Amino acid sequence: MKDNFEMSMIGEMKFFLGLQVHQSLRGIFICQSQYTMDLLKKHGMEKCDTISTPMATAKLDADLQGIQVDQTKYLSMIGRLMYLTASRPDIAFATFVCARYQAHPTEKHLKEVKRFFRYLRQTINMGLWYSKDYGFEIIAYSDADLAGCNDDCKSTSGGIQFMGDKLVSWSSKKQDCTTMSTAEAEYVSLSACCAQVIWMRTQLLDYEFLYNKIPMYFDSQSAIAISCNLVQHSRTKHINIHYHFIKEHVEKCTIELYFVRTEYQLADLFTKALPKERFEYLVHMIGMRCMTPTELERLAKLSS
């Protein structure tokens, strides 16, 4: 690269745009612990009580009759939390839900955001662990929560993509359309996940990696049946046409759909608030670890 670009080598990357990168022979650990500590300090939460999950299982709503709080402060908190999701997929769903109420934040919403800080206080050193010498195949999971939004009854889509066992992409988003059944909500989510997988596949072609029959795991037999049936039936004709492109990729064998039982559905983390045991299980399964500076230093010494 030096032959083609004006550049200099300043050693191994350890810090980039707020991301702390710890490299060793056993793997790479990416976190934002310093950013998290600065965030807690900025909002006076560095000594707050801790909690084990970022969001209560009760669904949040617009709270139109609630007492409005300082919008500027709320926007600042949400903006910083959204940047933190770059290495903290465990708070992605909770952050994006609270981000919906930036136009009219109330005490109820602010209380929920402060709960995030209490969770972050307990998990300051949490980050993504990318272990070495595992497969490089694309694997995806997709899930949906029917009528997950109390305000407009729209569903929530969640999707995650792995390269081998390494989580590289994730999303949690309220669907644009209003679906009338669980199968429809799951089908729309599956199409969104498929679009991300196809984009990843296209990008990897530049590195001479060609992927076909990419496995996508889903916990809805009905949505899989719709995706694999090339004939449009009356029950699916009302679904926006751009969601149906997944049928083409199934027919061309670009992707393959597999059923997975709900308890093993990793994308569940991005569609709803979960109880402690379920939440902690999924956080571990997607590759997140809590590593203190002492542990990282010991790992670096073992690798040297």
N, C-alpha and C positions, 0 to 999 in steps of 0.2 A: 504493500500500500504506500510505502514511502516513495517508491519510484513514480507514482502517479499523483500523489497528493502531498501538499506541504503540511507536515505534521511532526509531532515530537512524542517521544515515549517518556512518560512521567511515572512509570511503575504500575503495579497492579491496581485496578480500580477498587476503591474502598468506599467511596461516597459519590453519589450522583443524584442531583435534583432531589435531595431529601431522603434518598434511599441509601441505607447502609448495606454494603455488600461484603460478606465474609466468605472468602474462598479457602478451600482446603482440598487435600487429595480425596477426601471422602464425599465432598459435595459442596454446594453453595447455599448460604443462608442469606436471605434478603429480608430486611426489616426496616422499621422507621421508629425505633425506640427513642432516639434523641428528639425527633419531631413530636412524638407522643408526649414526652416529658415537657417539652416547651409548650405544647398545646394545653396540657393540664395546668401548668403554671400560669399561662396567660389568662385563664378563666378561673383561677383561684381554686382549682380542684386537685392540687397535687397531694393533699393530705385527706382527701375524702374517703368515706367508707367504700369498700369494694363490693362487687356483686359478680355472679358467675355467668350471667347471660346479658347481652346488650339490649334486649327488648322483652317486655312483658308479653305473655301469650294473648292477652286481650287486644283486639284490633283497634287501631287508632282511627279517629275520624276528624272532620273539619272543626268540630267544637265551635259552631257559629255563635253560641251564646256565651262562650268563655271570655275571660278577661284578657285583652290583647297585651302582649309584652313588647319590649323594644325590638322592632324588626331588624334594625342594623346589627344588633348583638346576635340575634338568631341567625341571620344570614352569614355572619362571620363564623359562627360555630359550625353551621352546616357545610359551608365552603371548605373549611379546614378538615372536617370529617370526610368529605368526599375525596379530598386529595389523599387522605390516609388509606382509603380503600385500594390504592395502588398496590399495597402489600398486605392488606388486611381484608380479604374476602369475607371473613367472619362477621364484619360489621356492615357489609354491603347492603343487605336487605333492609336492615333497620335504618341506615342512613338515608337510603333512597325513599323510604316511606315518609320519614320526617321532612324530607326535602319537598314533598308535595305541598306542604303548608307554609311555605316561605312568604306567601302574599299576605297571610293573616295568621301569624303565630300567636298562640294563646299560652296561658300558664300550663295547661295540660301538655302541650307540645314541648315546651321548654323543660318540663319535668322529665319527659321521656328522653330528651337529648342529654340532660344531665345524667341520666341512667347510663348512657353510652360512656360518659367520662368515668363513672364508677367502675364500669367493666374494663375500660382501658387502663385504669389505675391498677387493676389486678393482673392485667396481661400486657404490661409495658413491653416485655421482651418477646412477644409473639411475632412470628414471621413465617415466611415460606421456605421450606427446606427442599432443595433439589439434590437428591442423592446421585452419586456417580454410577455409571455402568448399568443403566437400565435401558429398556427398549425405547424406541423413538417413534412408535406408531401413534396415530391420532385416535383418541377415544373420546366420546362425548356422552353427556347425560343431559336430559331435558325433563322439566317438570312444570306443572301449572297448578295454581290455586284458584278454583272457580269462585268468581264474585268476591275476590279477596279485598277489594276496596269497599268500605262501608258507605262511601259518599255517592258513587255512581254505579256500584255493582259490577265494575269491570274486573276481569281476572288478572292475575299476576303471572308472568312468565319467568322462569329461571333456567339458566343453561350454563354448563361448564364444559371446558375442553381441556384434555390432557395430551401431553406428548410423552408417551410411556406412562410413568407414574407421576409426572410433573405437571402441576396445574399451571396453565399458561394463559387462560382466558376465562372470564366469568361475567355473567350479567344477571341483573334482576330488574324487571321493567313491567310497569302496568301496561296491559294490552290496549291497543288503539281502538279495537272494536269491542262490542258487548256480546259475549257468547251466551248461548242458551242452554248449554249442557257441559258436563265435565269433559266429554269426548271432544267437543269443539274447542274448548279452552286448551286442552292438551295438544290438539292438532295444530293450533296457532302457535303454541310454544315450540312444538317440534319443528315447524317450518322456520322459525327464527333461529333455532339452534342449528338447523341444516345450513342456513345462509352463512353463519359464522364458520362452520366447518368447511364449506366450499371456498370461502375466502382464504382460510388457512391453507387449504390444499393448493390453491392458485399461487399463493406466495411461496410455498415450498418448492414449486416447480422451478423457480429461479435458482434453487440450490440442487437441482437435479434429483429431487425426491418426488416420486410419483405414487400417489395413494389411491387405491380403489377399495371398494367394499369396506369403507370406514364404518366401524361399529358405533351405533348410537343407541343408548339404553333409555328405556322409557317404561313407566309403570301403568300404561293404559293400553290394553289390548284393542279397544275400540279405535283409538287414534292411529295405531299401527295398521289396523284393517283399512281405515280410510286412506292412509298414505299408500298402501300397496294395491289399492283398487283404482285402476286407471279410468273407470267409468264414473261420471258425475251423477250421483243420485239426487233425488229431490231434497234429501236431508242435508246435503252439503252444498247445494247450488247457491244458497244465500251467503256462504262464506266468501269473503273478498277473494277475487281471482288470484291475487299475487301470493296467497298462501299455498296455492296448489302446485307451485313449481317443484315441491318436494317429490311429487309423484314421478316426475321426469328423472330425477336423480336415483330414485329407487329402481326404476325400470332400467336405467343405464348401469346399475350396480356400482355407482359412485359411492353410495352409502348402503348400509344394511341395518335394519331396525331389529332390535332385540328387546324382549320384555324382561323387566327386572322387578322383583318384588319391592313394594314400597319401603320396607325397612332398609333396603340396600340402595335406595334412590338418593345419590349424593347431591343432586340438584335441589333436593327438598330444603336445603339450607338457604336457598335464594328465593323462596316463594312465601314463606310464612315464619312467624316467630315460633320458636320451639322450646319445649321444656329442657331443663338442664342436661339430663342424661343423653337425650337425643342430640342436642346441640353439640355437646362435647365430643360425642362419637363421630359426627359428621365433620367437625373441625379437624379432628385427627386424621380421618380418612382422606380428606382432600390434600393432605400434606403439610398442614400447619404445625409448627412446633414452638415451644417456648424455650429459648436458649439465653441464658444469662451471659454477660461478658466473660465471667470466669469459665463457663462451659465452652464458650467459643475459643477462648485462649488455650484451654486444654486440648481442644480438638485440633487447633493449629499446630500445637507442639507434637501431637501424635502423628501428624501428617508430614512433619519436617524430618 
